[in-house]
């Protein structure tokens, strides 16, 4: 086995970092869309709305029970064969769709658990002053549930950033895709994949640090 080519690895860092904005943009877009979708799903499941609740439960079961890679292939390769309007979909859009739907299923259950964790007296107090269920959720329950669910949701965002590495299977050149191309051109596979692994590691550690700070800040008002 040859020695590691450190100069090649150092030269690879700025190249891969050039694709970091795309990686983060896909994760951020997926997170925003997934959070909005998951919040709606969680409320539907908590309120047990007729007809819609079983449909949401089926959605969550499917996207939690199938691999993300299969879902990405389904969106990018499968759906355009069924719906001709989707033939123009590109890899980035398909990746964001896959990340959104996949993680919204997990996040919905976390938000639902956070909502159910709110003390029952909060529900009863809201009802006693004549609030509708929508007002109660929007003004009283969801703000409190957000504090409970926030650390878990940040974890999902971290997982989403790592999962963007699957987008290269759809032809998207993000950090992982760039590492794959550089490795194929230089035959330095170990060095290329080691560099991209370390970059992901650094990003995750930075976000984990911010998560701990956020958790401390959110819980400060409740510390005794």
C-alpha positions, 0 to 999 in steps of 0.5 A: 500500500502506498503512502497517503498523498497529503499534498493531493488531499490538501489540494482537494479540500478547496475543491470540495468546499466549493460544492459545500453551498449546494450541499447546505442549500439542499439540506436547508431547503429540505429542512424548511419544507419537511418542517412545514409538512411535518408540523401539519402532519403532527397536528392532524395526527394529534387531532385525529381528523377523520379521513386525513389521519389514516392517510397521513399515518399511511404516508408516515409508515411508507416513508419511514419503512423504505430506504431514502435511496429507493425513494430518491430513485423513485422520484427521479427515475420512476415518477417521470415514467408515470407523470410526463409533467415530471420528465423535466425534473432535475437531480437537485429537485428530486433530491430535495423532494426525497429529503423533504418527504423522507424526513418529514415522516420522522419529524412528524412523529417527533413533533407529535410526541412533543405536542402530546408531552404538553401538560393537559392543563394547557389544553383545558385552559385554552378550551376554557377561554373559548379558543378554537382547536386551531387557535389553541395549537397555534398560540399555546401548544405548538410554541411550547412543543417547539422547545421540546422538539428543537434538539431532535429536529436539529439532529434530523437536520444533521442527518439530512446534511449527511443524506445529501451525499446520496444525491450524487446517485442522481447525477448531482455534483455536491461534495460527495459527487465531487469527491467521486469525480476527483477520485475517478480521475486520480485513482486516489480513492482512499484519499478523496473519500477520507477528505470528504468524510472529514469535511462532513465530520467537521460540519456535523461537529460544528452543528452538534456544538450549536445544538448543545448551545441551543438546548441550553438556551431553550432550557435556561428559563426552566432551570431551577 
